[in-house]
Amino acid sequence: MTLSEALTKLSAADRAEVEAKLRGLAEQSALGNQALINFHSETRLPDIWPEMLKTLLACPPDPVAIKGAVTQCFRRWTLRGPALPQPRPEVYGRAVSRDRLSTLLFKQQKYGSKQSARRAVRNMLSKERDVVVGRWRNFDLGQYHMWATYNSTPGALGPFDGMPRSAEDIGGLLGLNRSERDQPLVLMEYGLPDQVLPQFPTIADAYSGDGWPYFFRPAPGEVPHGLTMPWPEYESHEVGPRPEVVHHVIPGAQLTARLKEVL
């Protein structure tokens, strides 16, 4: 069931109220408009709509309140997309700004200050994989859930093989936060434990955080994996949108290669 189909099951009055609130969200900003497009495009969470519609009916007709209510609803639906079909890749890649990674480690109380976390990340960039794993074995590499890419090209060795080698280009192809486009990126390559499945990203995964992303889209139904939404100037890049999955947070023990930094 899609959002449009779910709306037809409401009374005329309730449907008009929900549609008005969704229009208000979309008209507030380009971010809200893209979110509404994605809500209607989502096909992999058929059971979410009754709760979402109930949430919308209960919240006031204010775009800020609507965004907050939807976020709270979606937090109960993260990591509900279907698992990636077999055969699955052995190695996944995560690109994150150096500052964001430092902040993540600081929030885990692995270091006493953000400054010491930044120094530790810079230090790890020069170390071999075994050293990084030894020190970060029990450090989470994400916060709530993790987004990753992989290489679907036959015979490819790593998740970033064939991609440009600049932070700007990688961020553009993966649709990372544009506000961090001038920052170096840390590239992490890792495997998943048997109990952690790579899953299709859904609207719940994308919009369950306080800061909604603009560069996300649910993959079309016929695509065998999620797809990144590149920045507009990268939409026609020869590498194209990259495969994208989401999964439970994994620790540094899963790293399969040394950390790499691109500028």
C-alpha positions as CSV (number, residue, x, y, z in Angstrom):
1,M,0.0,0.0,0.0
2,T,1.2,3.5,-0.9
3,L,0.5,6.8,0.8
4,S,-2.0,7.7,-2.0
5,E,-3.8,4.4,-1.5
6,A,-3.9,4.8,2.3
7,L,-5.4,8.3,1.9
8,T,-8.4,6.8,0.0
9,K,-9.3,4.8,3.1
10,L,-9.9,8.0,5.2
11,S,-13.1,9.9,5.4
12,A,-13.4,12.8,3.1
13,A,-12.9,15.3,6.0
14,D,-9.8,13.5,7.4
15,R,-8.3,13.1,4.0
16,A,-8.7,16.8,3.3
17,E,-7.1,17.6,6.6
18,V,-4.1,15.3,6.1
19,E,-3.6,16.6,2.5
20,A,-3.7,20.2,3.7
21,K,-1.0,19.5,6.3
22,L,1.2,17.7,3.8
23,R,0.8,20.7,1.4
24,G,1.8,23.0,4.2
25,L,4.9,20.9,4.8
26,A,5.8,20.9,1.2
27,E,5.2,24.6,0.7
28,Q,7.4,25.6,3.6
29,S,10.7,24.7,1.9
30,A,12.3,22.7,-0.9
31,L,13.3,20.1,1.8
32,G,9.6,19.7,2.7
33,N,8.6,19.4,-0.9
34,Q,11.2,16.7,-1.6
35,A,10.1,14.8,1.5
36,L,6.5,14.8,0.3
37,I,7.6,13.5,-3.1
38,N,9.5,10.7,-1.3
39,F,6.5,9.9,1.0
40,H,4.4,9.3,-2.2
41,S,7.3,7.3,-3.8
42,E,7.8,4.9,-0.9
43,T,6.6,1.4,-1.6
44,R,8.6,-0.7,0.9
45,L,6.8,0.3,4.1
46,P,3.2,-0.6,3.4
47,D,2.3,-0.9,7.1
48,I,3.5,2.5,8.1
49,W,0.7,4.6,6.7
50,P,-2.1,4.1,9.3
51,E,0.2,5.3,12.0
52,M,1.6,8.1,10.0
53,L,-1.9,9.3,9.0
54,K,-3.1,9.1,12.6
55,T,0.0,11.1,13.6
56,L,-0.9,13.8,11.0
57,L,-4.5,14.0,12.2
58,A,-3.4,14.5,15.8
59,C,-0.8,17.2,15.2
60,P,-1.5,21.0,14.8
61,P,-1.4,22.4,11.2
62,D,2.0,24.0,11.7
63,P,4.9,22.8,9.4
64,V,7.3,22.7,12.3
65,A,4.9,20.6,14.4
66,I,4.2,18.4,11.4
67,K,7.9,17.7,10.8
68,G,8.4,16.9,14.5
69,A,5.5,14.6,14.7
70,V,6.5,12.7,11.5
71,T,10.0,12.4,12.8
72,Q,8.8,10.8,16.0
73,C,6.5,8.4,14.1
74,F,9.3,7.4,11.7
75,R,11.7,6.6,14.6
76,R,9.6,3.6,15.3
77,W,9.9,2.3,11.7
78,T,13.7,2.5,11.1
79,L,15.5,-0.5,9.6
80,R,12.2,-2.0,8.4
81,G,13.0,-2.1,4.7
82,P,13.6,-5.5,3.0
83,A,17.0,-7.0,3.1
84,L,19.2,-6.8,0.1
85,P,18.7,-9.9,-2.0
86,Q,21.5,-12.5,-2.4
87,P,24.3,-12.5,-3.5
88,R,25.3,-9.7,-1.2
89,P,28.6,-7.8,-1.3
90,E,31.3,-8.6,1.1
91,V,32.6,-5.1,1.6
92,Y,30.7,-1.9,2.2
93,G,31.9,1.7,2.3
94,R,30.9,4.7,4.5
95,A,32.1,8.2,3.7
96,V,31.9,10.7,6.6
97,S,33.5,14.1,7.2
98,R,36.4,14.1,9.5
99,D,34.6,16.5,11.9
100,R,31.5,14.4,11.9
101,L,33.5,11.2,12.8
102,S,35.3,13.1,15.5
103,T,32.1,14.3,17.0
104,L,30.6,10.8,16.9
105,L,33.6,9.4,18.9
106,F,33.4,12.2,21.4
107,K,29.7,11.6,21.9
108,Q,30.5,8.0,22.7
109,Q,32.8,9.3,25.4
110,K,35.8,7.6,23.8
111,Y,37.8,10.8,24.1
112,G,37.6,13.6,26.7
113,S,37.1,16.4,24.3
114,K,36.3,17.1,20.6
115,Q,39.8,18.3,20.2
116,S,41.3,15.0,21.4
117,A,38.9,13.1,19.2
118,R,40.0,15.1,16.2
119,R,43.6,14.4,17.0
120,A,42.9,10.7,17.4
121,V,41.1,10.6,14.0
122,R,44.1,12.4,12.3
123,N,46.4,9.9,14.0
124,M,44.5,6.9,12.8
125,L,44.6,8.1,9.2
126,S,48.3,7.2,9.1
127,K,47.9,3.8,10.7
128,E,47.5,0.4,9.1
129,R,44.2,-1.4,9.4
130,D,45.3,-3.7,12.2
131,V,46.3,-0.8,14.4
132,V,43.0,1.0,13.8
133,V,41.0,-2.2,14.6
134,G,43.1,-2.8,17.7
135,R,42.3,0.7,19.1
136,W,38.7,1.1,17.7
137,R,37.6,-2.4,18.1
138,N,34.7,-1.5,20.3
139,F,34.0,2.0,18.9
140,D,30.7,2.3,17.1
141,L,31.1,3.6,13.5
142,G,27.6,5.2,13.5
143,Q,25.0,6.5,15.9
144,Y,21.5,5.2,15.3
145,H,21.9,3.3,12.0
146,M,24.5,3.5,9.2
147,W,24.2,4.3,5.6
148,A,26.6,2.6,3.2
149,T,27.5,2.2,-0.4
150,Y,29.1,-0.7,-2.2
151,N,30.5,-1.5,-5.6
152,S,28.1,-3.5,-7.9
153,T,30.6,-3.6,-10.8
154,P,31.6,-7.2,-11.6
155,G,35.2,-7.8,-10.4
156,A,35.5,-4.6,-8.4
157,L,37.7,-4.8,-5.3
158,G,36.3,-2.1,-3.0
159,P,33.2,0.1,-2.5
160,F,34.9,3.2,-3.7
161,D,36.7,1.7,-6.8
162,G,35.9,3.6,-9.9
163,M,34.7,6.7,-8.1
164,P,36.5,10.1,-8.3
165,R,39.1,10.7,-5.7
166,S,38.0,14.1,-4.3
167,A,35.8,14.8,-1.3
168,E,33.7,17.1,-3.5
169,D,33.0,14.4,-6.1
170,I,32.4,11.6,-3.7
171,G,30.1,13.7,-1.6
172,G,28.2,14.8,-4.7
173,L,27.7,11.3,-6.0
174,L,26.6,9.9,-2.6
175,G,24.4,12.9,-1.9
176,L,26.0,13.8,1.4
177,N,25.2,17.0,3.3
178,R,26.2,19.9,1.1
179,S,27.0,22.0,4.2
180,E,30.1,19.8,4.6
181,R,31.2,19.9,1.0
182,D,34.4,21.8,1.8
183,Q,35.5,19.3,4.5
184,P,37.8,16.3,4.0
185,L,36.1,12.9,3.9
186,V,37.2,9.8,5.8
187,L,36.5,6.6,3.8
188,M,35.8,3.5,5.8
189,E,35.6,0.0,4.3
190,Y,34.1,-2.9,6.4
191,G,32.2,-6.2,6.4
192,L,29.0,-6.9,8.2
193,P,28.6,-9.6,10.9
194,D,26.3,-12.4,10.0
195,Q,23.5,-11.1,12.2
196,V,23.5,-7.6,10.5
197,L,21.7,-7.4,7.2
198,P,22.0,-4.7,4.6
199,Q,18.6,-3.3,3.9
200,F,16.8,-1.0,1.5
201,P,16.7,2.6,2.8
202,T,13.2,3.9,3.4
203,I,11.7,7.2,4.3
204,A,11.7,6.2,8.0
205,D,15.5,5.8,7.9
206,A,15.9,9.1,6.1
207,Y,13.5,11.2,8.1
208,S,13.9,9.8,11.7
209,G,16.6,12.3,12.6
210,D,16.3,15.9,13.7
211,G,17.9,17.2,10.6
212,W,16.1,15.9,7.5
213,P,18.3,15.2,4.4
214,Y,17.4,16.8,1.1
215,F,19.4,14.3,-1.0
216,F,17.4,11.1,-0.5
217,R,15.0,9.2,-2.6
218,P,13.4,5.7,-2.3
219,A,14.8,3.4,-5.0
220,P,12.3,2.4,-7.7
221,G,10.7,-1.0,-7.1
222,E,12.6,-2.7,-9.9
223,V,16.0,-1.7,-8.6
224,P,17.8,-4.4,-6.7
225,H,19.3,-2.0,-4.1
226,G,18.9,1.5,-2.8
227,L,20.2,4.4,-4.9
228,T,21.9,7.6,-3.7
229,M,20.4,10.9,-4.8
230,P,23.4,12.9,-6.2
231,W,23.7,16.6,-6.0
232,P,22.1,18.2,-9.2
233,E,25.5,18.8,-10.8
234,Y,26.4,15.1,-10.5
235,E,23.1,13.6,-11.7
236,S,24.5,12.9,-15.2
237,H,28.0,11.9,-14.0
238,E,29.3,8.8,-15.7
239,V,29.5,6.9,-12.4
240,G,25.9,7.8,-11.8
241,P,23.9,7.2,-8.6
242,R,25.6,4.7,-6.3
243,P,24.1,1.6,-4.6
244,E,22.9,2.5,-1.1
245,V,22.0,0.4,1.9
246,V,21.2,1.0,5.5
247,H,22.0,-1.3,8.4
248,H,22.5,-1.5,12.2
249,V,25.5,0.2,13.7
250,I,28.7,-1.9,13.6
251,P,32.0,-1.5,15.6
252,G,35.5,-0.8,14.4
253,A,36.3,-4.5,14.6
254,Q,34.6,-4.9,11.3
255,L,36.9,-2.6,9.3
256,T,38.6,-4.5,6.4
257,A,41.0,-1.8,5.3
258,R,42.9,1.2,6.7
259,L,41.1,4.5,6.9
260,K,41.5,6.8,3.8
261,E,41.1,10.5,3.7
262,V,40.2,12.4,0.5
263,L,40.4,16.2,0.2
